[in-house]
């Protein structure tokens, strides 16, 4: 309970036990909706000049499970169970957005442990900024700030970045002596922070993000994706509801009546996202992350809170072997991490393994699209190590760089793939990489304007189609199978 002396809070809601997952999530929504409305009402009164003599606070709802045994029903699962006896708890935000996800997680907990879950109010305050679906512009809202008004932070809880870390995911979380163990990788405020960053960077609301994600580093792939999605929607293809572009511009399927709503932003977002929407978030999101490992780490830090079922890197690379040709594909089975953006959170001695389900789906998709199988597939695709660097001009950095690349047995080089794979490993999101060789600087084949245009025209459409077909194959698998036990630590949280 978060009410205390000199703190104005809504009336306490009694904690209640549930064995029905739908009813449990409905209670989470009731608590969240009531508490955020409480904050919005008082914030608007504050802006209208009402004096507050006490601090205003409302807290996130929580999910809690208590078990006295190590036993569980199904040992094959990679999630849906707690590591051992004790009290396990997490705060929750936006249960409306995460309804499907939360319902599955709670259902599995009840089924695997045979005990109810408890739903109630946590002790984690909701920052007033996060009581709104979009960022509230505090500075603009306070243009009529009256002399003598109490500071915003004196009246309301504001985001505390010192508590919004990834200690649970990174395994550095220090459990309080008497506190519950974590039930999820992310607590509520950390999720809320990323939900707002997603809109800021991609130009689309979190509600539109799908469970299968493609990251790319070139606009050409975006153009091909947009064209493909619009054609599929115009044809009324079954199972597709719409297509969402930055500004939350929604193109509806002809099967559902067609039409467009929303307006494109006046300025393109930094990492625009596009969403082919299917029921149950089963569609595909494509994000143009641009160039560089910092962007790759940044966007995956935020997409991870949505708990996608898989993400892929589809982009261009430098081929490092003389036997490769422009347009060949590289299926990454390992990474040389010289991008340095995750060295602190994920030391270099941590291996980033290839995931069988992802590798098989990508290889089979290459064969399906190109018509090549078996030994013939080696004419076009090579499986090997990808090196990712933070120096775009690596090829003129001296012989020591070339020597390290040779010693690593790398077959391709880019700037983003290792960060995306490493953050997938870190946040337990299945990951894969399929790159296309666009130049061979070590062998005198550098990208020139005319050559690049021809290459992009010939390969981008095929490469994107391979990525889309790989994701369609992954969709046909059970999510419990796709989320590999390879990604779990010794003492893992229960939520996927």
N, C-alpha and C positions, 0 to 999 in steps of 0.2 A: 504494500500500500504506500502511496507516495504523499498522502496528506500529512501535515505536521503543523506545529504551532506557527502561527503567522503565515501560513500558506493557504491560499484559497484554491480548493480543488472541488471537482464534482463529487457527489455522494459516492461512497465506496460501493463497489460491486463485489458480491461474495463469490469466492472461487468455487467452481462447480466441476464435478467429474463427468466425463463423457466416454461412452464406448462407441458412439456413432460419429464418424468423421465429419459428415455433412453438418450435423448439429453443432459439433465443436467449432467448425469454421464459421458458422453463422453467429456463434457467441463471440468469436474474435472480431467479426465485423461490427457487431453491436457495440462492443466496448470501444473499438477504434473510432467508429463514426461518432459516438457520443462525446468522447474525449477531445477529438480534434474540433468538433463543433463548439465545444466549451471554450477552447482556446481562441478560435476565430471570433466568437461573439465578444470575448473580453478584449481581444486585440483591437477590434473595431471600436469598442467603447473607449479604449485608451487613446486611439487616434482622434476620437471626437472630444477629447479633453477630460474624460472622467478621471478623477483622482483615485489612485489605488494605494491603500495603506499596508497591504500585504502582498506577498509574492503570489503570482498565479501559476499553477502547475497542474498538468494532467499527464498521465503516464501511458506508455504503450501496453497493450495486452501481452500476456505470456502464454506459452504452452509448456506444461510440466508433466514429466512422467517419472514415477517412482517404482523401482523393481528391487526385489530382494534376492535375485538369482542370476547366474550367468547364462542360464538356458534360454534358447530362442527356437522358434519353430523352423526356420529355413536358414541353413548355413551357407547356401549358395549366393545369397544376396550381397551386393556391395554397399547397400544402405538399407535403412528401415529398421534398424535395431541399435540398441545402446551397447557400449563396450562391456558393461558389467553392472553389478548391483549399485544402487544409490539413487540420488535425486538428479534429474537431468532437465534443464530448462533453457528456453530462449525467449527473448522478446520478439514481437512480430509487428510489422508495419504493412499497410496496404493489403489487408486480407482479400479485398475485392480483386486486386491485380494477381495475387498469388493463390487464388481460390483452388484451382486444379492441383497446383503443386502441394499446398498445405493439406488438402484432402487426402492425397495419396500418401504423404508422409505420416499423417496421423493414423490413417487406416492400417498401414504396415506396422506401425508401433503397437497398435492394439492387437493385431493379428499375431505378431511375432512374440509378444510378451504376455498376452492374455490379461493385461491390466488396463484400466481406463487411463485417459489423459485428463489433466486438470487444466481448466481455462480460467484466467483471472487477470487482475491488473498487476503489472510488474512495478519495480521501483525505478525503472528507467524513464526519466522525464522526456516528453516530446518537445523538442525545440519548436518555438512558435513558427519559425520559418517552414518547418516540415508539416505544420497543420494545414498547409495549402498545397494543392497538387503541383502548382508551378512556383518558382521562386517569387517571393514577395519583395518588391523593391522598397526596402525600409527607408532608404534615403529619400526617395521620391514621396513616399507616404508621409514622411515627417517634415515636409516643406513648411507646414504651418506649426511646427514644433513650438509649443508655448514655453516661455520662461518659467522655471519652477516645476515643470513636469519631471517626474522621476525618470531616470535613465531606463531605456528598454530592458537592459540586463538586470536592473533592479526589480523589474516587475515580472518578466518572463524568462523562461529558460531559452537560451540560444545555443546554436551548435557548438559542442565542445570537441574540437578535433583531437584532443589527447585521448579521448575514449573511442574514437572511430578508427581503430587500427585493425590490422589483419593478424593479430596475435593467435587467434584460434586456428586459422588456416596455416599459419607458419609454425605452429607447434611451440610458440613461446609464451602462450597464455599461462599465467600463474593463478591457479585455482585458490580462491579464498578458503581458509581453513574450515569455515562452516557454510560456505556457499555451495550452490548446486553446480554440477558439471554442465558444460555447454551442450546444447542439443543441435545447434546449427553452426555453420562456419561463420555466419554474419549475424550480429545483433541488429536490432531495428534501426537505430540511428545511422549505422554504417550503410545499411541498405538505402535508407532515405537519401543520404548524401549522394550515392551513386545514381539513384534515379534522376536526380536533378542534373548531375553531370552528363548523363546520357542525352537529355534534351539539349543541354548547352552545346555539346560537341556534335551531335548528329542531326539536330533539327527536327527530331520526331519524338513523340511521347513514348514512355516505356510500354504503354498498353499495346503498341503496334509491333514490338519485337517478338520474333518467332523463336522456336526452340532449336532451330538448326541455322547456323551462322557461317557466312563466308566473309573472310577478310581479304581485301585486295589492296594492292599498292599502285593501281593505275586506273585512270578514268575510263579507259577503253572497255574495261570489264563492266563498269557501271552502265555505259551506253548499251552494251550488248544485253545486259540483264534487263534494263528498262524496256528495250525493244521486245525481247522474248516474253516478258510478263504481260505487256500490253497486248501482244498477239494472242496469248493464251486466254486472257480475260475477254477479249473481243469475240473469241470463238465460243465462249460460254463453257469452257472446259469444266467438267464436274469437279467438285472438291475445292475450287478456288473461290474465295469470297471477294478479294480486292487486292489493290496494290497501293502502297503508301509511300510517298516521297517527302522530302524535307518540307517543313511548314505544315505537316500533317495533311498534305493534299492526298485525298483518297479517290482512286479510280475504282468504281464498283464493277463487278463482273456483269457481262451482258446477260448471263443466266439469272441475275438478281435485279435486272432492270437497267443496269449501266449507269452512266452519269458520273460526274466529278464534283467533289466538295473540297473546300479549303482553298488557301491561297499560298503560293510559293513565297518564301521569305525574300526580302529585298537584298539580302546578302547571303551568300552560300555559307553553310556551317563549315567548321574546320574538317570534320570527318563525316560527310553526309551518309545517311543510312536509308536503305530502300527495303521494303518489306512485301513479299508475296504472301498474302494472308490466307491461312486455312483454319478451319475450326479447331479449337483446342490448342492453338499456338503451334500447329504442326507444319506451318509453312517455313519459308526461308527468308532470312535477313541477310542483306549484303551491305557491307560497310567499306567505303573507300578510306583507308586509314592514312593514305599518303605515304611519304618516304621517311624511314628512320625507326630505330628501335624504341625511342621514347614514346612516339605515337602508339606503337604496338602494345607497349606495356600499359600506357594510360587507358586506352579504350578497353582492353581486356580486364583491367582492374574493375571497371564499372559494369561491363556486360556480365561478368561472373556472378553478380548478385541476383541476376534473373534465373540462374541455374539452368542454362541451356543443356540440351542433350548432346550436342557436338558442335565443334567449330573447326573450320578448315582455313588454311592459308592458300590462296590461289593467286599467284603473281609471277613476276619475272625474276630471272636470276642470271648471273654470269656463269657460264660453263667453264669448268676448270680442267677438263680433259680434252686432249687433242682429237679423240675419237668422237666427241660429241659434235652435233650439228645444230645450227640455229633452228629452233622449233622443237627440239627434243624435250621430253619431259623428265623431271627428276622427282622420284618419290622418296621423301626423306625417311630414313630409318634411324637417324642419329643427328646430333647437332654439336657443332663447335661454337660455344657461346663466348664470342668476343665483342658482345654488344654492351655488356657491363650494367644494364639497367636493372637487373635482378640479383646482382652478386651478393648483396647484403641479405635479402630475404631467402635466396635459394643459392647457397654456395656452389662453386663450380665443381666440387667433388660429388654433387648429387647428379646421378644419371637421369636423363630424360628418355624413357624407353619408348619404343614404337608400340602402338596398341594394335593388336591383331585385327580387331573388327574394323578399325579405320583403314589399315593397310590393305586388307582384302577388298573392302568396298571401293577404294580408289583404284586399285589395280584392275578389278573387274570392270569398272566404269571406263577406264582407258581402253580396255579390250573391246567393250561394247561399242564405243563411239568410233574407234579407228578400224575395227574389223580384224585386228591382229590378235593372235593368241599364242600361248606357249613361247617357244624360242623366238618366234617371229616378233613378239612384242618387244624384245630387246633391241630391235632396230630403232625403236622410237622412244623407249622409256628405260631409264636406269634407276635402280634403287641404290641409295648411298647416303653418305653424310653430307649435310648442308652446313656450311659455315656462315654465321651471321656476325657482321661487324658494325661498328659505330662510325667508321671512317669511309665516307663515300668515295674518296680517292685512294682507296687501299692499293690499287694496282701501281701507283707511283710512290709507294711508301718504302721501297727498298727491299733487298733480297731476304731480310729476316722474315717478313710477312709471307713471302712466297714459300720459304722453307717450312714455316709452321703449317701452312695449308697443305703442303705435300706430305708432311709427317702425319697429319690428321687423316689422310686419305679422303679428304673432302672432294666431292665431285661437282659441287655448285656453291655459289656464294650469293647472299643477299643481305638485307639489313633488318628484316622483320621476323622471319620465320622462327628463329630460336626463342625470341621473347614471347611469341604467341603460344608456342609449344610449352615453354617453361611455365607460363602462367596457367595454361591448361592443367599441367601437372600439379602446380601449386594449389589451384582452386578445384581440383578434382573434376574438370570438364574434359571429356574425351576430345582429343586433338589429332590433326593430321596435316600434312603439307604436300602439295603437288605444285611444283614450279615448272616454268617453261624457259628454256635457254634463249635469251634474247641477244647475247653477245658473248664473245670469248676473248677478253682483253689480253690474256696471257699468250694467245696464239694469233694476235694481230687482227682479230675481227672485232672492232669496236663499233658501237652504234653510231651511225650517221643518219641525218634526217630522212633521206629518201629510203635507205635500207630499213629504218625503223618503221616507217609507214607501211611498207610492203609486208614486213614481218607481222605487224599488228593485225593487218587486214586478213592475213591468212590463218593466224593461229588463235586469236582471242576468242572467237565464237566457239571453236572446238574445245578449247581449254575450259571455258565456262560451262559448256554442256557436260563435260566430264565431271566437273565439280557438282553440278546439279544432280546428275545421275547417281553419283556416289552418295549424296545425302538422301536421295530417294531410297537407295538400298538400305541405308542406316535406319530410315524411318520404319522399314518393314521388320526390324528387329525389336524384341521386347526391350524397353528402356532398362529393365533390371539387368539384362545381359550386356547392353551397350556400356553401362557405367562400370568400368573394369575395377576389380579388386586390387589391381596393381597400383592404383592411385591412393589407396588407403594407408594411413599411418598406423602405428601400433595401437593407439587409443583414439579411435575415430568418432566423430559426431554421428548421430543417427540420420539426420536429414541429408538427402542427396545434394 
